[in-house]
Amino acid sequence: MTLKEVKVPDIGDYSNVDVIEVDVSVGEDVAAETTLITVETDKATMEIPSPYAGKVKEIVLKAGDKVSKGDVILKLESGDAAKQDEAPAKSASTQSVPTQAAAAASSPATPATPTAAQAVKVPDIGDYSNVDVIEVNVSAGENVAAEATLITVETDKATMEIPSPYAGKVKEIALKAGDKVSEGDVILQLAPSDTSKASAPASTQPEPTPTQSVAPVAAETAETAKTADTATPSKTTGSGNAMASPGVRRLARELEIDLSQVNATGSKGRVTKEDLNSHIRNRMQAGSGDSGLGLIADPEVDFAKFGKITTKPLSRVQKISSANLHRNWVKIPHITLFEAADITDMEAFRKAQKAKSAKLGLKLTPVPFLVKAVAKALHDFPNMNSSLTADGKQQVMKNYVHVGVAVDAPHGLVVPVIRDCDKKGLFDITRDFLDLVAKARTGKLRGEDMRGGCFTISSLGALGTTGFTPIVNMPEVGILGVSKAQLKPVYNDKGELAPRLMLPLSLSVDHRVIDGAEAVKFIAALAKYLSDIRGLLL
Ligand code: CAO
């Protein structure tokens, strides 16, 4: 065991940047790359990751401090003698540490302004390309000031605001949130405002110049280390422009929380992780009428009193799903029904298709059949393909059939959605499903891959179990749990016993929308389609 100091790595030309969050606590075991602190300049927030795994023994700084390269963040005890803080100056070249994208402080303070509308492009953002646009901060027709944020982009460790090079009127926006951009991509067309026209030399270019304070990005190398140390505060217009660290923004986005609605207690009106957590808590309490439930608080137990323990933080995905599952469990009055489908013939057909599907590069399991059968049953029972509005006053009927499938991914449970399952054949569904599973397991799923589902299938069949009670995935009104198929002795129509492959199904529904009789009919229809897949053709 060695105790080492972890220092602020190379963050480019910046010094005295604000520590806005300390993301770990003393005694905590951190993995390599876990965010230790979050720092902020006026245009960007950066997470500084741990160079190696270890236990936090002492934290040297606190939120509100100012730090520069080489300042000690904390002391980490590690079995693995890490090299990072022996040579802090080199650390940025070996780990994912934020460095600054180009924007020279030495350039003229006032950017050049053109006389006619011109394209404003993504300026030099260091070595990065294809970064995510997470917010478009202006709208067509809007008058923007010089330095107003036009778009916000994000890497896995930093959020950057790209400012307007001059004051003007937005003519046309060339991209949208969710797009990926690289240096030189057109953001929008900007017509200079009259005042800026008057003062602008005729020959100026609107293209972003190094005078723009393009903020830091997380980089593997420390090569790009010139950023304008502008004192201009970032503009905060619109709901999406609340100040927050990349982690907080990411979580808010995935939970679909508008950060501008969150009560910010951080310095300069910044939304902290704790602010977001209390917002979620308040929302859940308000939504579930928790005060009326009279629940007692969760027990706070000092487990160390009973024996040796270690603690580990929940992953981001686990935090998101736990908040959602908790809400769904508390708010939805569930009923769960059980059925067994005779899939003897379906399995014979599936096995007969194995060679063909393998030729197409696909592994055909029972799940695509389940998706197809669910799609057909949703068509037959439109109530099952509906949602309650958030105020609970209307039922939204859907004329599309998108089915989510729960996937056990390394960082937690996720539910990617297969689109238009009613219109697709088995192989297309299989291809989409396998693509989504691969994305889920390599951390490449995007928010939109998980939105818009009408109904969810949770299949534990490959693992075992004879039955379970799945939790409805709000705002959907039904979820199918699938357990392991087993050969069972079953009496046929002639009263004879025959071995049949039986698939246990469990259907949970939102009883506010679906009554028991309808749920029985739905699960019976599903069992029928799986028992005789010819019904899926009709
Ligand atoms: N009964 C018996 N065998 C089954 C089966 C079932 N219900 N479902 C699948 N199998 C078989 C498959 O046919 C395959 O065998 P073959 O190779 O011989 O064909 C084998 O089990 C392995 O299947 P798989 O795991 O590769 O693929 P899948 O399509 O069955 O499942 C997925 C994919 C992503 C749904 C699954 O891996 C997964 O992540 N499930 C977790 C769901 C979950 O955690 N839900 C939450 C529960 S409550 O919180």
Residues whose N, C-alpha, C, O or C-beta is under 5 A from the ligand:
A	BS01	CAO	L364 T365 P366 V367 A406 V407 D408 V437 S458 S459 L460 G461 A462 S483 K484 A485
